[in-house]
Amino acid sequence: MSHPLPDLFSGQDSKVALKNDCDPDKKGFLRLLTAVDVNLDYVSGLNDEEVRRWISFTRAQPASLDGVRRYVDINYADPSALLFGLFVEDILRGTVRLHDIDFLSKCASVGILIFDKSIWGKSWGFVILVKVV
C-alpha cells in the first residue's frame, strides 16, 4: 500500500470489530476490500434500483463483476482513498470509502453503501461512521 494507513487498519488482513447495539446478535467488522472479496451479491446490490437510489452518481451501464473488481483494485492502489468492506456474520454486506484523503490535515470525504437490504434500518451505517471518524 502506498499511503500511510492509520494503525487501526495496518494490514491487508486487519479487521476492526464493530459493535452494534441495534443488532446485537450479529457480529460485524471492517477490513480493506480486495477484488477477491467482490461477489455477485455486491454486484446485484449495485444494480438494484432501491440501492442505487442512494448512490451519489449514476451508472451509464449496469455494474458487472469485472467492473466492480476493477473499481476495488483502483481504490486499493489510490494513495488518497481507502475502501473497506462491511462484513456482518462474515458476509460482505456493504462498503465504506474514504476518499480525497489529506493525511496532513486528517480530512477526507466518506461514502457508505450498504447493499444488503436485510440489514437496512439496523444502524450499521451509523456504527461504521462512528468507527471511521
C-alpha positions as CSV (number, residue, x, y, z in Angstrom):
1,M,0.0,0.0,0.0
2,S,1.4,3.3,-1.0
3,H,-0.2,5.5,1.7
4,P,0.2,5.6,5.5
5,L,-2.7,3.7,6.9
6,P,-3.9,4.5,10.4
7,D,-2.7,2.0,12.9
8,L,-6.2,0.7,13.2
9,F,-6.0,-0.6,9.6
10,S,-2.4,-1.5,9.4
11,G,-2.6,-4.7,7.4
12,Q,-4.5,-6.2,4.5
13,D,-5.9,-8.8,6.8
14,S,-6.6,-6.5,9.7
15,K,-10.1,-6.5,10.9
16,V,-11.8,-3.8,13.0
17,A,-14.6,-5.2,15.1
18,L,-17.9,-3.3,15.1
19,K,-20.4,-3.4,18.0
20,N,-24.0,-2.6,17.0
21,D,-26.4,-2.2,19.9
22,C,-29.3,-2.2,17.5
23,D,-28.3,-5.6,16.1
24,P,-26.5,-7.2,19.0
25,D,-26.8,-10.8,17.8
26,K,-24.8,-10.1,14.7
27,K,-21.0,-9.7,14.6
28,G,-19.6,-7.2,12.2
29,F,-16.2,-5.9,11.2
30,L,-14.4,-3.7,8.7
31,R,-11.4,-4.6,6.7
32,L,-9.7,-3.3,3.5
33,L,-11.6,-4.6,0.5
34,T,-9.8,-6.5,-2.3
35,A,-11.0,-7.7,-5.7
36,V,-11.2,-11.2,-4.3
37,D,-14.0,-10.1,-2.0
38,V,-16.2,-8.9,-4.8
39,N,-19.1,-11.3,-5.2
40,L,-22.4,-11.4,-7.1
41,D,-24.4,-10.1,-4.1
42,Y,-22.3,-6.9,-4.2
43,V,-22.8,-6.5,-7.9
44,S,-26.5,-7.2,-7.7
45,G,-26.8,-4.6,-4.9
46,L,-25.2,-2.0,-7.1
47,N,-27.7,-2.9,-9.8
48,D,-30.7,-2.8,-7.5
49,E,-32.8,0.3,-8.2
50,E,-33.7,0.8,-4.5
51,V,-30.0,0.6,-3.5
52,R,-28.9,2.8,-6.5
53,R,-31.3,5.5,-5.3
54,W,-28.8,6.3,-2.5
55,I,-25.7,6.3,-4.6
56,S,-24.5,9.8,-5.4
57,F,-23.5,9.0,-9.0
58,T,-25.5,7.3,-11.8
59,R,-24.1,4.5,-13.8
60,A,-24.3,4.6,-17.6
61,Q,-24.3,0.8,-17.6
62,P,-25.2,-1.9,-15.1
63,A,-22.4,-3.0,-12.8
64,S,-20.5,-6.2,-13.7
65,L,-18.3,-8.5,-11.7
66,D,-15.2,-7.5,-13.6
67,G,-16.1,-3.8,-13.5
68,V,-16.6,-3.8,-9.7
69,R,-13.3,-5.7,-9.2
70,R,-11.5,-3.1,-11.3
71,Y,-13.1,-0.3,-9.1
72,V,-11.9,-2.1,-6.0
73,D,-8.4,-2.5,-7.5
74,I,-8.3,1.2,-8.5
75,N,-9.2,2.2,-4.9
76,Y,-6.7,-0.2,-3.4
77,A,-3.9,1.4,-5.4
78,D,-5.1,5.0,-4.8
79,P,-3.0,6.7,-2.2
80,S,-5.8,9.1,-1.4
81,A,-8.5,6.5,-0.9
82,L,-9.4,3.6,1.4
83,L,-12.2,1.2,0.5
84,F,-13.4,-1.1,3.3
85,G,-15.8,-3.9,3.3
86,L,-18.5,-4.2,5.9
87,F,-18.7,-7.8,6.9
88,V,-21.6,-9.0,9.1
89,E,-21.6,-12.6,10.1
90,D,-18.5,-13.0,7.8
91,I,-20.5,-12.0,4.7
92,L,-19.8,-8.8,2.7
93,R,-22.9,-6.6,3.2
94,G,-21.6,-3.1,2.3
95,T,-18.7,-0.8,1.8
96,V,-17.3,2.4,3.3
97,R,-14.9,4.5,1.2
98,L,-12.7,7.3,2.5
99,H,-11.5,9.4,-0.5
100,D,-9.8,12.6,-1.2
101,I,-7.8,11.8,2.0
102,D,-5.5,14.6,3.2
103,F,-3.2,12.9,5.7
104,L,-1.7,16.2,6.8
105,S,-5.0,17.8,7.8
106,K,-6.6,14.5,8.6
107,C,-9.6,15.2,6.4
108,A,-11.4,13.0,3.9
109,S,-14.8,12.5,2.3
110,V,-16.7,9.4,3.2
111,G,-19.3,7.3,1.4
112,I,-21.2,4.4,2.9
113,L,-23.1,1.9,0.8
114,I,-25.0,-1.0,2.5
115,F,-26.2,-3.1,-0.5
116,D,-27.7,-5.9,1.6
117,K,-31.2,-4.6,2.3
118,S,-31.7,-7.2,5.0
119,I,-29.6,-5.1,7.4
120,W,-31.0,-1.7,6.5
121,G,-32.5,0.2,9.4
122,K,-30.3,-1.6,11.9
123,S,-27.8,1.3,12.4
124,W,-24.8,-0.4,10.6
125,G,-24.2,2.9,8.7
126,F,-24.0,4.9,11.9
127,V,-21.8,2.3,13.5
128,I,-19.4,2.5,10.6
129,L,-19.4,6.3,10.6
130,V,-18.6,6.4,14.3
131,K,-15.7,4.0,13.8
132,V,-14.0,5.7,10.8
133,V,-14.2,9.3,12.0
